[in-house]
Amino acid sequence: MDYVSALVPPVVMAVFFVGLVVTIIKSQGGPNKAKEDAAVDAALAHAEAAKQAPRPEGV
């Protein structure tokens, strides 16, 4: 019975990991894709604007 108690934690973690991967794959695209893409584009534009903004003198 020691082999059962030794195998249960890895099997449980593997099942949860597979479930996580399946959930991530299923959530790609669909109706939320445009909203997610817009949020990423806005964040990238904000970061680019902050990088290109002129620094004030004396800083």
PDBQT receptor file of N, H, CA, C and O in Angstrom, charges set to zero:
ATOM      1  N   MET A   1       0.813  -1.208   0.000  1.00  0.00    +0.000 N 
ATOM      2  CA  MET A   1       0.000   0.000   0.000  1.00  0.00    +0.000 C 
ATOM      3  C   MET A   1       0.853   1.267   0.000  1.00  0.00    +0.000 C 
ATOM      4  O   MET A   1       0.346   2.357  -0.263  1.00  0.00    +0.000 OA
ATOM      5  N   ASP A   2       2.148   1.125   0.294  1.00  0.00    +0.000 N 
ATOM      6  H   ASP A   2       2.560   0.239   0.508  1.00  0.00    +0.000 HD
ATOM      7  CA  ASP A   2       3.009   2.309   0.260  1.00  0.00    +0.000 C 
ATOM      8  C   ASP A   2       3.112   2.883  -1.151  1.00  0.00    +0.000 C 
ATOM      9  O   ASP A   2       3.251   4.094  -1.317  1.00  0.00    +0.000 OA
ATOM     10  N   TYR A   3       3.046   2.026  -2.163  1.00  0.00    +0.000 N 
ATOM     11  H   TYR A   3       2.933   1.042  -2.029  1.00  0.00    +0.000 HD
ATOM     12  CA  TYR A   3       3.151   2.523  -3.531  1.00  0.00    +0.000 C 
ATOM     13  C   TYR A   3       1.945   3.382  -3.897  1.00  0.00    +0.000 C 
ATOM     14  O   TYR A   3       2.072   4.312  -4.693  1.00  0.00    +0.000 OA
ATOM     15  N   VAL A   4       0.787   3.086  -3.332  1.00  0.00    +0.000 N 
ATOM     16  H   VAL A   4       0.684   2.331  -2.685  1.00  0.00    +0.000 HD
ATOM     17  CA  VAL A   4      -0.402   3.884  -3.618  1.00  0.00    +0.000 C 
ATOM     18  C   VAL A   4      -0.236   5.287  -3.030  1.00  0.00    +0.000 C 
ATOM     19  O   VAL A   4      -0.507   6.280  -3.705  1.00  0.00    +0.000 OA
ATOM     20  N   SER A   5       0.205   5.369  -1.782  1.00  0.00    +0.000 N 
ATOM     21  H   SER A   5       0.425   4.562  -1.233  1.00  0.00    +0.000 HD
ATOM     22  CA  SER A   5       0.386   6.674  -1.152  1.00  0.00    +0.000 C 
ATOM     23  C   SER A   5       1.528   7.450  -1.803  1.00  0.00    +0.000 C 
ATOM     24  O   SER A   5       1.551   8.679  -1.739  1.00  0.00    +0.000 OA
ATOM     25  N   ALA A   6       2.475   6.752  -2.429  1.00  0.00    +0.000 N 
ATOM     26  H   ALA A   6       2.456   5.753  -2.481  1.00  0.00    +0.000 HD
ATOM     27  CA  ALA A   6       3.566   7.430  -3.117  1.00  0.00    +0.000 C 
ATOM     28  C   ALA A   6       3.134   7.949  -4.485  1.00  0.00    +0.000 C 
ATOM     29  O   ALA A   6       3.681   8.940  -4.969  1.00  0.00    +0.000 OA
ATOM     30  N   LEU A   7       2.160   7.293  -5.114  1.00  0.00    +0.000 N 
ATOM     31  H   LEU A   7       1.716   6.488  -4.721  1.00  0.00    +0.000 HD
ATOM     32  CA  LEU A   7       1.733   7.689  -6.453  1.00  0.00    +0.000 C 
ATOM     33  C   LEU A   7       0.592   8.700  -6.458  1.00  0.00    +0.000 C 
ATOM     34  O   LEU A   7       0.398   9.387  -7.461  1.00  0.00    +0.000 OA
ATOM     35  N   VAL A   8      -0.155   8.812  -5.392  1.00  0.00    +0.000 N 
ATOM     36  H   VAL A   8       0.002   8.253  -4.577  1.00  0.00    +0.000 HD
ATOM     37  CA  VAL A   8      -1.327   9.687  -5.384  1.00  0.00    +0.000 C 
ATOM     38  C   VAL A   8      -0.955  11.164  -5.600  1.00  0.00    +0.000 C 
ATOM     39  O   VAL A   8      -1.563  11.799  -6.462  1.00  0.00    +0.000 OA
ATOM     40  N   PRO A   9       0.004  11.743  -4.872  1.00  0.00    +0.000 N 
ATOM     41  CA  PRO A   9       0.291  13.170  -5.098  1.00  0.00    +0.000 C 
ATOM     42  C   PRO A   9       0.722  13.509  -6.535  1.00  0.00    +0.000 C 
ATOM     43  O   PRO A   9       0.221  14.492  -7.081  1.00  0.00    +0.000 OA
ATOM     44  N   PRO A  10       1.616  12.755  -7.168  1.00  0.00    +0.000 N 
ATOM     45  CA  PRO A  10       1.962  13.089  -8.552  1.00  0.00    +0.000 C 
ATOM     46  C   PRO A  10       0.786  12.937  -9.511  1.00  0.00    +0.000 C 
ATOM     47  O   PRO A  10       0.643  13.725 -10.447  1.00  0.00    +0.000 OA
ATOM     48  N   VAL A  11      -0.043  11.947  -9.289  1.00  0.00    +0.000 N 
ATOM     49  H   VAL A  11       0.073  11.308  -8.529  1.00  0.00    +0.000 HD
ATOM     50  CA  VAL A  11      -1.198  11.746 -10.169  1.00  0.00    +0.000 C 
ATOM     51  C   VAL A  11      -2.181  12.900 -10.008  1.00  0.00    +0.000 C 
ATOM     52  O   VAL A  11      -2.714  13.405 -10.996  1.00  0.00    +0.000 OA
ATOM     53  N   VAL A  12      -2.422  13.318  -8.774  1.00  0.00    +0.000 N 
ATOM     54  H   VAL A  12      -1.990  12.908  -7.971  1.00  0.00    +0.000 HD
ATOM     55  CA  VAL A  12      -3.338  14.438  -8.534  1.00  0.00    +0.000 C 
ATOM     56  C   VAL A  12      -2.785  15.708  -9.168  1.00  0.00    +0.000 C 
ATOM     57  O   VAL A  12      -3.532  16.450  -9.806  1.00  0.00    +0.000 OA
ATOM     58  N   MET A  13      -1.491  15.973  -9.004  1.00  0.00    +0.000 N 
ATOM     59  H   MET A  13      -0.884  15.370  -8.485  1.00  0.00    +0.000 HD
ATOM     60  CA  MET A  13      -0.893  17.159  -9.608  1.00  0.00    +0.000 C 
ATOM     61  C   MET A  13      -0.966  17.095 -11.133  1.00  0.00    +0.000 C 
ATOM     62  O   MET A  13      -1.216  18.109 -11.784  1.00  0.00    +0.000 OA
ATOM     63  N   ALA A  14      -0.751  15.917 -11.703  1.00  0.00    +0.000 N 
ATOM     64  H   ALA A  14      -0.548  15.093 -11.174  1.00  0.00    +0.000 HD
ATOM     65  CA  ALA A  14      -0.820  15.770 -13.158  1.00  0.00    +0.000 C 
ATOM     66  C   ALA A  14      -2.239  16.049 -13.662  1.00  0.00    +0.000 C 
ATOM     67  O   ALA A  14      -2.412  16.705 -14.689  1.00  0.00    +0.000 OA
ATOM     68  N   VAL A  15      -3.239  15.562 -12.956  1.00  0.00    +0.000 N 
ATOM     69  H   VAL A  15      -3.099  15.029 -12.121  1.00  0.00    +0.000 HD
ATOM     70  CA  VAL A  15      -4.631  15.787 -13.360  1.00  0.00    +0.000 C 
ATOM     71  C   VAL A  15      -4.955  17.284 -13.313  1.00  0.00    +0.000 C 
ATOM     72  O   VAL A  15      -5.553  17.818 -14.247  1.00  0.00    +0.000 OA
ATOM     73  N   PHE A  16      -4.566  17.955 -12.238  1.00  0.00    +0.000 N 
ATOM     74  H   PHE A  16      -4.080  17.521 -11.479  1.00  0.00    +0.000 HD
ATOM     75  CA  PHE A  16      -4.817  19.391 -12.146  1.00  0.00    +0.000 C 
ATOM     76  C   PHE A  16      -4.054  20.171 -13.214  1.00  0.00    +0.000 C 
ATOM     77  O   PHE A  16      -4.577  21.143 -13.759  1.00  0.00    +0.000 OA
ATOM     78  N   PHE A  17      -2.836  19.760 -13.515  1.00  0.00    +0.000 N 
ATOM     79  H   PHE A  17      -2.411  18.971 -13.072  1.00  0.00    +0.000 HD
ATOM     80  CA  PHE A  17      -2.046  20.434 -14.539  1.00  0.00    +0.000 C 
ATOM     81  C   PHE A  17      -2.694  20.281 -15.908  1.00  0.00    +0.000 C 
ATOM     82  O   PHE A  17      -2.785  21.247 -16.665  1.00  0.00    +0.000 OA
ATOM     83  N   VAL A  18      -3.141  19.076 -16.227  1.00  0.00    +0.000 N 
ATOM     84  H   VAL A  18      -3.067  18.291 -15.612  1.00  0.00    +0.000 HD
ATOM     85  CA  VAL A  18      -3.821  18.848 -17.506  1.00  0.00    +0.000 C 
ATOM     86  C   VAL A  18      -5.087  19.699 -17.573  1.00  0.00    +0.000 C 
ATOM     87  O   VAL A  18      -5.385  20.291 -18.610  1.00  0.00    +0.000 OA
ATOM     88  N   GLY A  19      -5.830  19.759 -16.471  1.00  0.00    +0.000 N 
ATOM     89  H   GLY A  19      -5.588  19.277 -15.628  1.00  0.00    +0.000 HD
ATOM     90  CA  GLY A  19      -7.030  20.598 -16.435  1.00  0.00    +0.000 C 
ATOM     91  C   GLY A  19      -6.705  22.061 -16.655  1.00  0.00    +0.000 C 
ATOM     92  O   GLY A  19      -7.435  22.759 -17.359  1.00  0.00    +0.000 OA
ATOM     93  N   LEU A  20      -5.616  22.537 -16.062  1.00  0.00    +0.000 N 
ATOM     94  H   LEU A  20      -5.024  21.970 -15.490  1.00  0.00    +0.000 HD
ATOM     95  CA  LEU A  20      -5.195  23.923 -16.231  1.00  0.00    +0.000 C 
ATOM     96  C   LEU A  20      -4.837  24.204 -17.684  1.00  0.00    +0.000 C 
ATOM     97  O   LEU A  20      -5.253  25.221 -18.239  1.00  0.00    +0.000 OA
ATOM     98  N   VAL A  21      -4.076  23.319 -18.300  1.00  0.00    +0.000 N 
ATOM     99  H   VAL A  21      -3.739  22.492 -17.849  1.00  0.00    +0.000 HD
ATOM    100  CA  VAL A  21      -3.680  23.498 -19.698  1.00  0.00    +0.000 C 
ATOM    101  C   VAL A  21      -4.905  23.495 -20.603  1.00  0.00    +0.000 C 
ATOM    102  O   VAL A  21      -5.004  24.323 -21.508  1.00  0.00    +0.000 OA
ATOM    103  N   VAL A  22      -5.830  22.583 -20.373  1.00  0.00    +0.000 N 
ATOM    104  H   VAL A  22      -5.750  21.910 -19.638  1.00  0.00    +0.000 HD
ATOM    105  CA  VAL A  22      -7.054  22.526 -21.184  1.00  0.00    +0.000 C 
ATOM    106  C   VAL A  22      -7.852  23.812 -21.023  1.00  0.00    +0.000 C 
ATOM    107  O   VAL A  22      -8.366  24.344 -22.007  1.00  0.00    +0.000 OA
ATOM    108  N   THR A  23      -7.962  24.315 -19.805  1.00  0.00    +0.000 N 
ATOM    109  H   THR A  23      -7.544  23.883 -19.006  1.00  0.00    +0.000 HD
ATOM    110  CA  THR A  23      -8.692  25.564 -19.561  1.00  0.00    +0.000 C 
ATOM    111  C   THR A  23      -8.033  26.730 -20.272  1.00  0.00    +0.000 C 
ATOM    112  O   THR A  23      -8.720  27.559 -20.869  1.00  0.00    +0.000 OA
ATOM    113  N   ILE A  24      -6.705  26.806 -20.220  1.00  0.00    +0.000 N 
ATOM    114  H   ILE A  24      -6.146  26.133 -19.735  1.00  0.00    +0.000 HD
ATOM    115  CA  ILE A  24      -5.996  27.890 -20.900  1.00  0.00    +0.000 C 
ATOM    116  C   ILE A  24      -6.214  27.807 -22.405  1.00  0.00    +0.000 C 
ATOM    117  O   ILE A  24      -6.457  28.826 -23.052  1.00  0.00    +0.000 OA
ATOM    118  N   ILE A  25      -6.131  26.619 -22.961  1.00  0.00    +0.000 N 
ATOM    119  H   ILE A  25      -5.934  25.791 -22.435  1.00  0.00    +0.000 HD
ATOM    120  CA  ILE A  25      -6.297  26.460 -24.407  1.00  0.00    +0.000 C 
ATOM    121  C   ILE A  25      -7.723  26.811 -24.819  1.00  0.00    +0.000 C 
ATOM    122  O   ILE A  25      -7.924  27.464 -25.843  1.00  0.00    +0.000 OA
ATOM    123  N   LYS A  26      -8.718  26.386 -24.035  1.00  0.00    +0.000 N 
ATOM    124  H   LYS A  26      -8.554  25.855 -23.204  1.00  0.00    +0.000 HD
ATOM    125  CA  LYS A  26     -10.103  26.679 -24.383  1.00  0.00    +0.000 C 
ATOM    126  C   LYS A  26     -10.426  28.158 -24.252  1.00  0.00    +0.000 C 
ATOM    127  O   LYS A  26     -11.310  28.658 -24.948  1.00  0.00    +0.000 OA
ATOM    128  N   SER A  27      -9.728  28.866 -23.375  1.00  0.00    +0.000 N 
ATOM    129  H   SER A  27      -9.009  28.460 -22.810  1.00  0.00    +0.000 HD
ATOM    130  CA  SER A  27     -10.040  30.280 -23.168  1.00  0.00    +0.000 C 
ATOM    131  C   SER A  27      -9.368  31.182 -24.200  1.00  0.00    +0.000 C 
ATOM    132  O   SER A  27      -9.634  32.383 -24.230  1.00  0.00    +0.000 OA
ATOM    133  N   GLN A  28      -8.507  30.625 -25.039  1.00  0.00    +0.000 N 
ATOM    134  H   GLN A  28      -8.291  29.649 -25.014  1.00  0.00    +0.000 HD
ATOM    135  CA  GLN A  28      -7.874  31.423 -26.086  1.00  0.00    +0.000 C 
ATOM    136  C   GLN A  28      -8.887  31.689 -27.188  1.00  0.00    +0.000 C 
ATOM    137  O   GLN A  28      -9.653  30.803 -27.568  1.00  0.00    +0.000 OA
ATOM    138  N   GLY A  29      -8.886  32.903 -27.693  1.00  0.00    +0.000 N 
ATOM    139  H   GLY A  29      -8.264  33.623 -27.385  1.00  0.00    +0.000 HD
ATOM    140  CA  GLY A  29      -9.812  33.241 -28.768  1.00  0.00    +0.000 C 
ATOM    141  C   GLY A  29     -11.206  33.470 -28.222  1.00  0.00    +0.000 C 
ATOM    142  O   GLY A  29     -11.374  33.797 -27.047  1.00  0.00    +0.000 OA
ATOM    143  N   GLY A  30     -12.189  33.300 -29.060  1.00  0.00    +0.000 N 
ATOM    144  H   GLY A  30     -12.053  33.034 -30.014  1.00  0.00    +0.000 HD
ATOM    145  CA  GLY A  30     -13.568  33.466 -28.631  1.00  0.00    +0.000 C 
ATOM    146  C   GLY A  30     -13.948  34.929 -28.473  1.00  0.00    +0.000 C 
ATOM    147  O   GLY A  30     -13.270  35.817 -28.990  1.00  0.00    +0.000 OA
ATOM    148  N   PRO A  31     -15.032  35.172 -27.758  1.00  0.00    +0.000 N 
ATOM    149  CA  PRO A  31     -15.547  36.546 -27.651  1.00  0.00    +0.000 C 
ATOM    150  C   PRO A  31     -14.646  37.489 -26.864  1.00  0.00    +0.000 C 
ATOM    151  O   PRO A  31     -14.730  38.704 -27.040  1.00  0.00    +0.000 OA
ATOM    152  N   ASN A  32     -13.788  36.956 -26.000  1.00  0.00    +0.000 N 
ATOM    153  H   ASN A  32     -13.720  35.969 -25.857  1.00  0.00    +0.000 HD
ATOM    154  CA  ASN A  32     -12.928  37.819 -25.188  1.00  0.00    +0.000 C 
ATOM    155  C   ASN A  32     -11.607  38.161 -25.866  1.00  0.00    +0.000 C 
ATOM    156  O   ASN A  32     -10.836  38.967 -25.346  1.00  0.00    +0.000 OA
ATOM    157  N   LYS A  33     -11.341  37.561 -27.012  1.00  0.00    +0.000 N 
ATOM    158  H   LYS A  33     -11.967  36.905 -27.434  1.00  0.00    +0.000 HD
ATOM    159  CA  LYS A  33     -10.044  37.770 -27.662  1.00  0.00    +0.000 C 
ATOM    160  C   LYS A  33      -9.813  39.234 -28.005  1.00  0.00    +0.000 C 
ATOM    161  O   LYS A  33      -8.726  39.749 -27.744  1.00  0.00    +0.000 OA
ATOM    162  N   ALA A  34     -10.783  39.914 -28.574  1.00  0.00    +0.000 N 
ATOM    163  H   ALA A  34     -11.666  39.495 -28.786  1.00  0.00    +0.000 HD
ATOM    164  CA  ALA A  34     -10.613  41.313 -28.967  1.00  0.00    +0.000 C 
ATOM    165  C   ALA A  34     -10.374  42.183 -27.734  1.00  0.00    +0.000 C 
ATOM    166  O   ALA A  34      -9.551  43.097 -27.766  1.00  0.00    +0.000 OA
ATOM    167  N   LYS A  35     -11.096  41.898 -26.648  1.00  0.00    +0.000 N 
ATOM    168  H   LYS A  35     -11.765  41.155 -26.622  1.00  0.00    +0.000 HD
ATOM    169  CA  LYS A  35     -10.927  42.691 -25.427  1.00  0.00    +0.000 C 
ATOM    170  C   LYS A  35      -9.537  42.473 -24.836  1.00  0.00    +0.000 C 
ATOM    171  O   LYS A  35      -8.898  43.426 -24.390  1.00  0.00    +0.000 OA
ATOM    172  N   GLU A  36      -9.068  41.230 -24.828  1.00  0.00    +0.000 N 
ATOM    173  H   GLU A  36      -9.587  40.456 -25.190  1.00  0.00    +0.000 HD
ATOM    174  CA  GLU A  36      -7.739  40.938 -24.291  1.00  0.00    +0.000 C 
ATOM    175  C   GLU A  36      -6.659  41.576 -25.166  1.00  0.00    +0.000 C 
ATOM    176  O   GLU A  36      -5.689  42.136 -24.654  1.00  0.00    +0.000 OA
ATOM    177  N   ASP A  37      -6.832  41.489 -26.490  1.00  0.00    +0.000 N 
ATOM    178  H   ASP A  37      -7.619  41.035 -26.906  1.00  0.00    +0.000 HD
ATOM    179  CA  ASP A  37      -5.851  42.099 -27.396  1.00  0.00    +0.000 C 
ATOM    180  C   ASP A  37      -5.811  43.610 -27.209  1.00  0.00    +0.000 C 
ATOM    181  O   ASP A  37      -4.735  44.207 -27.223  1.00  0.00    +0.000 OA
ATOM    182  N   ALA A  38      -6.967  44.229 -27.036  1.00  0.00    +0.000 N 
ATOM    183  H   ALA A  38      -7.842  43.743 -27.025  1.00  0.00    +0.000 HD
ATOM    184  CA  ALA A  38      -7.016  45.682 -26.838  1.00  0.00    +0.000 C 
ATOM    185  C   ALA A  38      -6.326  46.071 -25.537  1.00  0.00    +0.000 C 
ATOM    186  O   ALA A  38      -5.634  47.088 -25.490  1.00  0.00    +0.000 OA
ATOM    187  N   ALA A  39      -6.500  45.285 -24.489  1.00  0.00    +0.000 N 
ATOM    188  H   ALA A  39      -7.062  44.459 -24.528  1.00  0.00    +0.000 HD
ATOM    189  CA  ALA A  39      -5.853  45.588 -23.213  1.00  0.00    +0.000 C 
ATOM    190  C   ALA A  39      -4.339  45.477 -23.336  1.00  0.00    +0.000 C 
ATOM    191  O   ALA A  39      -3.615  46.312 -22.793  1.00  0.00    +0.000 OA
ATOM    192  N   VAL A  40      -3.853  44.472 -24.034  1.00  0.00    +0.000 N 
ATOM    193  H   VAL A  40      -4.440  43.794 -24.476  1.00  0.00    +0.000 HD
ATOM    194  CA  VAL A  40      -2.408  44.312 -24.229  1.00  0.00    +0.000 C 
ATOM    195  C   VAL A  40      -1.863  45.443 -25.090  1.00  0.00    +0.000 C 
ATOM    196  O   VAL A  40      -0.802  45.993 -24.791  1.00  0.00    +0.000 OA
ATOM    197  N   ASP A  41      -2.575  45.797 -26.156  1.00  0.00    +0.000 N 
ATOM    198  H   ASP A  41      -3.436  45.350 -26.399  1.00  0.00    +0.000 HD
ATOM    199  CA  ASP A  41      -2.123  46.891 -27.013  1.00  0.00    +0.000 C 
ATOM    200  C   ASP A  41      -2.067  48.207 -26.237  1.00  0.00    +0.000 C 
ATOM    201  O   ASP A  41      -1.133  48.989 -26.416  1.00  0.00    +0.000 OA
ATOM    202  N   ALA A  42      -3.052  48.458 -25.381  1.00  0.00    +0.000 N 
ATOM    203  H   ALA A  42      -3.810  47.823 -25.236  1.00  0.00    +0.000 HD
ATOM    204  CA  ALA A  42      -3.066  49.690 -24.585  1.00  0.00    +0.000 C 
ATOM    205  C   ALA A  42      -1.889  49.712 -23.613  1.00  0.00    +0.000 C 
ATOM    206  O   ALA A  42      -1.243  50.746 -23.440  1.00  0.00    +0.000 OA
ATOM    207  N   ALA A  43      -1.612  48.579 -22.983  1.00  0.00    +0.000 N 
ATOM    208  H   ALA A  43      -2.137  47.739 -23.123  1.00  0.00    +0.000 HD
ATOM    209  CA  ALA A  43      -0.493  48.523 -22.037  1.00  0.00    +0.000 C 
ATOM    210  C   ALA A  43       0.838  48.736 -22.758  1.00  0.00    +0.000 C 
ATOM    211  O   ALA A  43       1.713  49.436 -22.249  1.00  0.00    +0.000 OA
ATOM    212  N   LEU A  44       0.991  48.145 -23.925  1.00  0.00    +0.000 N 
ATOM    213  H   LEU A  44       0.280  47.576 -24.338  1.00  0.00    +0.000 HD
ATOM    214  CA  LEU A  44       2.225  48.330 -24.690  1.00  0.00    +0.000 C 
ATOM    215  C   LEU A  44       2.375  49.779 -25.149  1.00  0.00    +0.000 C 
ATOM    216  O   LEU A  44       3.474  50.332 -25.102  1.00  0.00    +0.000 OA
ATOM    217  N   ALA A  45       1.282  50.395 -25.592  1.00  0.00    +0.000 N 
ATOM    218  H   ALA A  45       0.390  49.946 -25.630  1.00  0.00    +0.000 HD
ATOM    219  CA  ALA A  45       1.340  51.794 -26.017  1.00  0.00    +0.000 C 
ATOM    220  C   ALA A  45       1.696  52.702 -24.848  1.00  0.00    +0.000 C 
ATOM    221  O   ALA A  45       2.460  53.655 -25.003  1.00  0.00    +0.000 OA
ATOM    222  N   HIS A  46       1.141  52.405 -23.681  1.00  0.00    +0.000 N 
ATOM    223  H   HIS A  46       0.520  51.631 -23.555  1.00  0.00    +0.000 HD
ATOM    224  CA  HIS A  46       1.444  53.212 -22.492  1.00  0.00    +0.000 C 
ATOM    225  C   HIS A  46       2.924  53.089 -22.121  1.00  0.00    +0.000 C 
ATOM    226  O   HIS A  46       3.573  54.084 -21.800  1.00  0.00    +0.000 OA
ATOM    227  N   ALA A  47       3.444  51.879 -22.168  1.00  0.00    +0.000 N 
ATOM    228  H   ALA A  47       2.916  51.070 -22.429  1.00  0.00    +0.000 HD
ATOM    229  CA  ALA A  47       4.847  51.656 -21.836  1.00  0.00    +0.000 C 
ATOM    230  C   ALA A  47       5.752  52.339 -22.856  1.00  0.00    +0.000 C 
ATOM    231  O   ALA A  47       6.776  52.915 -22.490  1.00  0.00    +0.000 OA
ATOM    232  N   GLU A  48       5.385  52.280 -24.117  1.00  0.00    +0.000 N 
ATOM    233  H   GLU A  48       4.553  51.813 -24.415  1.00  0.00    +0.000 HD
ATOM    234  CA  GLU A  48       6.191  52.926 -25.158  1.00  0.00    +0.000 C 
ATOM    235  C   GLU A  48       6.160  54.441 -25.006  1.00  0.00    +0.000 C 
ATOM    236  O   GLU A  48       7.185  55.099 -25.181  1.00  0.00    +0.000 OA
ATOM    237  N   ALA A  49       5.004  55.002 -24.683  1.00  0.00    +0.000 N 
ATOM    238  H   ALA A  49       4.170  54.468 -24.541  1.00  0.00    +0.000 HD
ATOM    239  CA  ALA A  49       4.894  56.446 -24.499  1.00  0.00    +0.000 C 
ATOM    240  C   ALA A  49       5.704  56.900 -23.288  1.00  0.00    +0.000 C 
ATOM    241  O   ALA A  49       6.324  57.963 -23.320  1.00  0.00    +0.000 OA
ATOM    242  N   ALA A  50       5.702  56.120 -22.245  1.00  0.00    +0.000 N 
ATOM    243  H   ALA A  50       5.198  55.257 -22.218  1.00  0.00    +0.000 HD
ATOM    244  CA  ALA A  50       6.466  56.474 -21.054  1.00  0.00    +0.000 C 
ATOM    245  C   ALA A  50       7.965  56.402 -21.338  1.00  0.00    +0.000 C 
ATOM    246  O   ALA A  50       8.740  57.187 -20.791  1.00  0.00    +0.000 OA
ATOM    247  N   LYS A  51       8.366  55.482 -22.173  1.00  0.00    +0.000 N 
ATOM    248  H   LYS A  51       7.736  54.844 -22.617  1.00  0.00    +0.000 HD
ATOM    249  CA  LYS A  51       9.781  55.343 -22.493  1.00  0.00    +0.000 C 
ATOM    250  C   LYS A  51      10.259  56.493 -23.369  1.00  0.00    +0.000 C 
ATOM    251  O   LYS A  51      11.411  56.915 -23.263  1.00  0.00    +0.000 OA
ATOM    252  N   GLN A  52       9.384  57.005 -24.234  1.00  0.00    +0.000 N 
ATOM    253  H   GLN A  52       8.449  56.663 -24.320  1.00  0.00    +0.000 HD
ATOM    254  CA  GLN A  52       9.779  58.046 -25.165  1.00  0.00    +0.000 C 
ATOM    255  C   GLN A  52       9.519  59.462 -24.627  1.00  0.00    +0.000 C 
ATOM    256  O   GLN A  52       9.909  60.439 -25.266  1.00  0.00    +0.000 OA
ATOM    257  N   ALA A  53       8.883  59.582 -23.493  1.00  0.00    +0.000 N 
ATOM    258  H   ALA A  53       8.567  58.788 -22.974  1.00  0.00    +0.000 HD
ATOM    259  CA  ALA A  53       8.587  60.912 -22.943  1.00  0.00    +0.000 C 
ATOM    260  C   ALA A  53       9.880  61.607 -22.550  1.00  0.00    +0.000 C 
ATOM    261  O   ALA A  53      10.779  60.984 -21.985  1.00  0.00    +0.000 OA
ATOM    262  N   PRO A  54       9.974  62.917 -22.852  1.00  0.00    +0.000 N 
ATOM    263  CA  PRO A  54      11.211  63.633 -22.486  1.00  0.00    +0.000 C 
ATOM    264  C   PRO A  54      11.307  63.794 -20.965  1.00  0.00    +0.000 C 
ATOM    265  O   PRO A  54      10.313  64.031 -20.279  1.00  0.00    +0.000 OA
ATOM    266  N   ARG A  55      12.514  63.660 -20.476  1.00  0.00    +0.000 N 
ATOM    267  H   ARG A  55      13.322  63.468 -21.034  1.00  0.00    +0.000 HD
ATOM    268  CA  ARG A  55      12.722  63.804 -19.026  1.00  0.00    +0.000 C 
ATOM    269  C   ARG A  55      12.929  65.272 -18.691  1.00  0.00    +0.000 C 
ATOM    270  O   ARG A  55      13.592  65.988 -19.441  1.00  0.00    +0.000 OA
ATOM    271  N   PRO A  56      12.375  65.730 -17.582  1.00  0.00    +0.000 N 
ATOM    272  CA  PRO A  56      12.587  67.130 -17.202  1.00  0.00    +0.000 C 
ATOM    273  C   PRO A  56      14.043  67.363 -16.789  1.00  0.00    +0.000 C 
ATOM    274  O   PRO A  56      14.737  66.441 -16.359  1.00  0.00    +0.000 OA
ATOM    275  N   GLU A  57      14.482  68.595 -16.926  1.00  0.00    +0.000 N 
ATOM    276  H   GLU A  57      13.918  69.344 -17.276  1.00  0.00    +0.000 HD
ATOM    277  CA  GLU A  57      15.863  68.951 -16.572  1.00  0.00    +0.000 C 
ATOM    278  C   GLU A  57      16.086  68.794 -15.061  1.00  0.00    +0.000 C 
ATOM    279  O   GLU A  57      15.182  69.068 -14.272  1.00  0.00    +0.000 OA
ATOM    280  N   GLY A  58      17.250  68.368 -14.670  1.00  0.00    +0.000 N 
ATOM    281  H   GLY A  58      17.985  68.146 -15.311  1.00  0.00    +0.000 HD
ATOM    282  CA  GLY A  58      17.593  68.268 -13.266  1.00  0.00    +0.000 C 
ATOM    283  C   GLY A  58      17.137  66.980 -12.596  1.00  0.00    +0.000 C 
ATOM    284  O   GLY A  58      17.216  66.858 -11.374  1.00  0.00    +0.000 OA
ATOM    285  N   VAL A  59      16.667  66.026 -13.372  1.00  0.00    +0.000 N 
ATOM    286  H   VAL A  59      16.603  66.125 -14.365  1.00  0.00    +0.000 HD
ATOM    287  CA  VAL A  59      16.231  64.745 -12.771  1.00  0.00    +0.000 C 
ATOM    288  C   VAL A  59      17.280  63.712 -13.022  1.00  0.00    +0.000 C 
ATOM    289  O   VAL A  59      17.127  62.563 -12.608  1.00  0.00    +0.000 OA
TER     290      VAL A  59
